[in-house]
Amino acid sequence: MIPAHFEPTPPPPFGPGGFPVCAFGRKNPMTHRILCPDTYLALEAARLAQTTDQVVLVARDVAQMDKFDEVLRLARATVLPFPQWEILPFDRFSPHSEITARRLRTLRALTQGGRGVVLMTAAGVAQKLIGRKTLTAASQVLALGDEWSNAQAEATLARAGYRRVDLVEGPGEFAVRGDLIELFSPWGDQPVRIDRFGDEIESIRCFDPSDQRTTERLESLTLLPVREVILRAGDDALRGRLTGTFGARIVPTALFSDLKGGIYRQGIEFLLPLIDPDCSWIEQYLSRDALWVVARGVEEQGQTFWHEALDRHAEAERHGDFVVEPRSLYRSGSDLPAVWGKSALVQVAQPPADTAIPGVALPARVAVEAQRWRELAQWAEQQSGRLVVVADGTGQNRVVREIFATHKLTPAADLNEALGRQGHFVVPGVIPDSVTLPDGTILLSSRDLFGARVHRRAPVSQSRERERIASAIRRLDDLKEGDWVVHADHGIARYQGLVRLDAGGMPGDYLLLMFDQEGRLYVPVDQLTLVSKYQKGGEGEVKADRLGSDRWVRTRRKAREKILELAGELIEVQAKRNAARRPVYEEGGITYEEFASAFPFEETDDQLTAIQAIESDLEAPRPMDRLICGDVGFGKTEVAMRAAMRAVLAGRQVVLLAPTTILVNQHLNTFERRFAGFPVRIEAMSRFNTRKEQQEILAAAKEGKVDVLLGTHRLLQKDVELPRMGMLIVDEEQRFGVAHKERLKKMRDEVDILTLTATPIPRTLNMALAGLRDLSLITTPPTDRLAVRTFVSQWDDRIIQEAVRRELHRGGQVYFVHNRVESIEATARSLGKLVPEATIRVAHGQMSEGELEEVMLDLYEGRVHILVASTIIESGLDVPSANTIIINRADKLGLGQLYQLRGRVGRSKHRAYCYLIAPKIDLLSEDAQQRLRAVSEMDRLGGGFALATQDMEIRGAGNLLGEEQSGEIDAVGLSLFMELLEDATAELKGEKRHAPAANVEAVLGIPTLIPEEYVPDMRLRLTLYRRINEVATQDQADGLLDELRDRFGTPPEPVVSLVNLMPIKAMAAKCGIKRIEAGPKGMSLRFGETPLIPAAKLVALIQKDPKRFLPDGPLGLVVRVAMPEAADRLERAKQVMRRLERMVG
């Protein structure tokens, strides 16, 4: 914990707690006013927590709470976070489940006498909570050996507000599968899997929701409710309270029916006083001797919150909503001082104060960073007392030590170690501002040197890039009955579900496909990869093929001929690229290492992988052509800046192309900040430059004096000359026109090219898949980032008003997209009437450069609450406090545009909201409906790739490789088109390719399926069947069986047989075998027309062992081996396949 160096006044004598004997503390409660920076206030709370069970630190708002949290963690204090609901008083939404989980976790800890610093905001103190008795009664501890039947589990979890799902991923979800119960309690950071024998709990295992694999084992589990209200079905007393408050008018409503039936609905928390008469204030959860530490402005913020509650209550009553009286749920700001009474340390904004703690006077900022570093070093040398620089991350730690190199900064493990010794130190951590402690110690925040830093969460393990995108295109996970699919051998059909049949006395699962004229095809699940979702190339109606007709054979043959021509062109492009040469880059050296170390983020694994791939590209003689795909805000720009620095250090000039002036300006600011202190000249050309400035920049670039030149397509004009140009970085290539792309295409053989994109255009995506461009994916989101919650709605003044006020309530900003310049001012005025308290500005492409720049700067610096803009904001604006976007007439925009616009919000750790405003859904075209549905359903982070494939499905994939290919894509579907392209490319290269394992028919006389009782949900079974079909080796089979055992319990024999069958089929395919049939006396193998095992080797095998191996016609082989037990057949088949596989080639 914090050593006793944090006295509020320097002169002795000190009391036992480190304070003067008359000062605030547990043994001498009083109101003590302190004038100090926020860092110091949080350190005081941490110090007090060493001698007091509970300290309550109250922040004004969410932003200040986040800062306090950083300091408390630096001080190694135990933090009990109690975040405020990020919704409005009397809202129609419920708080996000992750926020509720954190609050309930803290309340539960407090009921158990938890010690530490309770961190909350003014709104948290001003609002009633679930009753302490109610929470205790609704909580349950489950331990190994306890009895917990399915009926008990389902009743308990439903009552506590849990939602039954197929796959548990978030707090408040549960699933029951036989003896397994999976649930995500707010008490933990991960869901748990409870395995029982009968009803007795045998194991409790945490698992990672991303891959469903076990991470640790527990002895017990605390089961908490997932909402801050608890409903009980048939609660007659609740009925009486409802009718007593609202009268008989509530009885016929759906709300009344839901409450009476124990059904939770959005916004139910605001009826808390009626549902839970024992509801409590926060102080009723605290110990009697809890100490309060209160930030300045809390009372005023509480009063603002109270007035907002009154306004919202009046508005709700005008709309006829059922709302309780404000006083039954909230209290005013003037009531708050009575809560902490006479036992509080209260921060004040100005004298008088009982104690004053100064900040730190640093040298003023100057334009040249190198000069600033020199002045800081001189300033540090003049400090005779203890100096502790708190550096956020390894990179900043190293740079700080270099800045202060003239007098060595000693690394310390943590703040406690530094404060226990004399000298100058650097420690890892975060504090929001610098402060001088009473004993003269200076705590210097690296934020005062570099600005704020963002931490990223540990990455989820990812498979290889090409496979990740390819599987997104070929996926069947989201297959629904009635969807169009294509069977590789039989053509286009409708999927009609997964059905169970008995074939030859063996039960099995089959995909039912319906063809033209009621033709039915039952596809065994071990041939699942022959079926893919049908994605067409252009507009037009889809027509099913007819089973038995030669139409599909002709269609496929014709498509293959065209695709062979295309493959030839692609191979020629690839050959030219491979033949191109340029001097290799030398290693970056110490300057590059310093640049990398100064990165104000912690690199994710995906970022590091991309950076390493680029470095390998640059150190090879072939020019780089790499595509960096990653969602908005996931760190693509830093990867590009690393590449640019390598080029500059190698003596090459770098050009960055961006589609809009605003994005160019954003990149300029980012590059200038990032390259500050390094001898790199960066210039940008856009319409913000005067003609004279443009001429000067062009002249300097021509003379080789500009290292990095940023601009729009203006840089592709002939008057732009760079004698040392070596690298081109293209941001959002899909936004450029055809002519610009052709110019870029010609440059590919000449310079290194790096392309950045969030939703890759289909052509780009397929070129990467085909291996013509190298590909890196960045899919790791920043720490605590939540997916954007998306709604589709008609225009409704109340919905828009609430959306805006909900954001302003938590200190955020709002984008309102209106893409018609002629009516944008009128729309801004309409918004002003709905939210008169908000500052509203307008931005669109027809404004003058100066106006546009001024508006954007005001937005960035927080002077604008609502920006009403055209789609000019689609690229580049990075405003972390903007977390709500409203898109008017969203039906008029493309899927990629909607996704990019939505990416403007959700760049902080707070829940972001996107409202897609469109006419009534049944008035929209089918394509518009699908676009809106796709965006609203794609609510996971990193979903740009899946969205790109949906975009192909909706608008057609005609531009995949040019419009001339759309006919072939229409004919065979996108997935099969890609497969045929890969085959054709391999054929032209002379590579041997065997038929897929799915083409091998295996009849072993043993059941191979996933029983319904093992995995009851049909869609989950379909997903698992797809996973099983991807197994190609025994190691993969063993790994998948381990995963199934972990997720669902011991796999039954049919599942084990199915999984172990797949490596056998893979080996058979490599041998050119089309069919395997096995019985008690042996097996029969049937080869395809194209032999993969030389005939001479097969003859030698038969001659060597004629009793076991016998020919069966020109394409058959019989293997005599006794296999009376069905279980033996897989092992014997595996042995035979391994022997034959060694003979291939």
C-alpha angles and dihedrals in degrees: 000000000000115000118231093268094106102085114156092222126031104221119093150255098086128191122236092272093055094258127109109269091253096048132102117287145119094283094044109036114193141130107273119187116211131187106205146124117275091252091062094047091055091047089053090053090051091049093049090051089065091070102024127064095223132021119180114210111194119199125194095235145345095281093055091044089057090052093049089050091057093052094046091053091049087053090051091238121157104250123204102191118206106181121193121246106265092220135087126270109271090010125170089229129076118228116268114276094238092055091047090049092055092048094048091047090056094044090050090050090051092052087054092052094260116188128217143065114322103212117200145139134247090262090056092056092045097055132074119242139205108293116267091231091047093052093047092050092047094050122087135184116217119195138179110284095027119131113240118163126198090251092052092046095049093046094046095046095045091050090050091054100257118153122224113233140165094240123027111225110138141040114287097028129118140177132192119208114170108288092355125088119185121192141160110221118193086233093076139048093230136039119257134223116216114201118195138188101218099320097329116106108238101171140006113201131179114221138192109249092210095065101008091234125142116260103176144349124242134203092210143002131216109220112206129182114258097221133053091236127060119211124199119200112239094018100166092182090058089053089055094048092049095050090042091056102036103021127226093315090083095056099079093045128106087234091061092047092050094048092047091049095048092248117150119222136180114286094015090131090076090067090058097123090056096043095042113029088181093062113146144209118240093257090064088066094050131086117255095249096048112141123221126218110189127193121224115271096026094120091049091048090050090053091050089051091050093052090048089053090051092049093047091048092053091047093049091051090051088057092049095249121156105246132158123235111281092236091060091060108022142034129208128253091251088061094057101079088060089058094063092030115179097338105081142110102216123194114220129200097222141003142323095077135149090226132019123199116188128220123227124276105218127184111278118264115262131194095247110066094201090059090049091053090052092050092048091051091051090047091051092051089057093057108098097182132064115308121191119184111200104209122193106224140344095285094053090043090059094044092049090054089050092050091052093038094128090072114028119247110214115224112235126193093230145343093274092058092049094048091051093062139048122247141054118310143176118212132180116250147076133271122169097223141008120259141183112228120219093256090057097261112146117215106198118197116217085217087072086057105037108009127245123332129212124220122212128213122247108279124253110239110259132200123229117307101241093046091049093057095037092053089051089059095043096040122135096181093103096041112140130190109272095030118134115248135175125225111208093225103032108030137228121359143147120264110234102181143275112299134185119229138170111234117182089346092305120113116227144161119247136183108236112219121188116210132185117302092023093296111167127203123186109205115200113233091240087065094051095122089066087070125068137164111273112242114179129214100227145354124307142083122304115234125198120233123237120246113242093019119123089221093096092048090053092044093051093045092051092047090049092054092052091044091052088058090049092047089054091055092048092049089051090053090048092048091053090049092049091049094051115101138192133167112284119247118250118230114285096246129201095318091057090047090053090049092050091047092055092062106127094218138061106253116239121226089253091053092049091048091052092047092049091048091052091049089052090049092052093048091054122082095236115089113255120249105174132161117211110199121188140136121267111286096013096119108270093136093060090052088052092049091052089053091047091052091052089052094048092048088052089056096255129131119236128213122196117196121199127177099232139039091235092055090048089054091048091050091048091055091046094048094046092051093045097046094043111131093025124100095247123128113215124188134174130205118205140125087281086074122083118235089254092052091050091052091050092050092048091049092050091047091050090052090052093246095121114076100184122025119189127192151118125273085300085089090064092066120109096247090067106092126175113178094196099037109153108152137041121194114194119195116203097352092190090070093065124090129249095261092050091049090052090053089049090049091058091050093055094085092048109047141021110272127201118184122197122199141156100198105024115220111245096250091051091046093052094045087056091048091049089056095245091117126032115242137211125179124206107194105148111112123214119267116293093356111156125208114258112262107228130201132185114211144154117247108287121166092212095050091049093044092051093045092054096043092046088059096042089048090066094043097261138130133239136222116208111191116205111164100197111089094194092063101028095100091051090050090052090052091050090052090049089059092050094047107021093169093063127092107231129193133177129226130182140145096262094063121104118264093250094049093048094047092049093051093048092049091050090051093048092049093048100251092120122066098186127025112199104199146158120240086284085104091059093103134039112358109128110189109152093191092059103091104153126065125181115195113198117211090006088172089073094060130080123249093251091050092050091049092049092047092049087051089066088078132049095056095131132054093265123099110267127207133211121192117197106201114200140144120275108308096239090057091061128089117259090250092052091049091051092049093052091044092050094052094044092049095044093079100139122101117256092025098135094106096052087047091053090056091048088051088057089050094050103041096024129254095256093126091051092105099350134305091277090071096054092091092058091046090050090050100051106013129250098275095050090042089058091046092051090047091054091048093048093048091051091047093053090048090053094245118149115235124185125209115273118270089245089070091063111096112213120193107176101152093242129109113257112182146098107260116228091234089058095049109009098182111089097207091050089050089052090052090050091048088055090050091049091051089057092060111110106160136043091245089057090047092052091048093051092048089052089052093049090049089051095047104036107015129253108350114239118241096262090058093048090049093049094050093045090048093064098069088048091054090046091054091045091053090052088054092051093247116154101184138024119191121179134183141160094291101041145292139287122216124198118198127209126244093264109066117220095176112064112247091232091060092050091049090050090051092052093046092049095051108017094161092060104031121049130171116244105195123305095309104031139085127188120206114200111209130137111247106162092155117068090219090063094059097074093050093046092046090050091052092050093047092051090052093049093043090061088059096057117118 
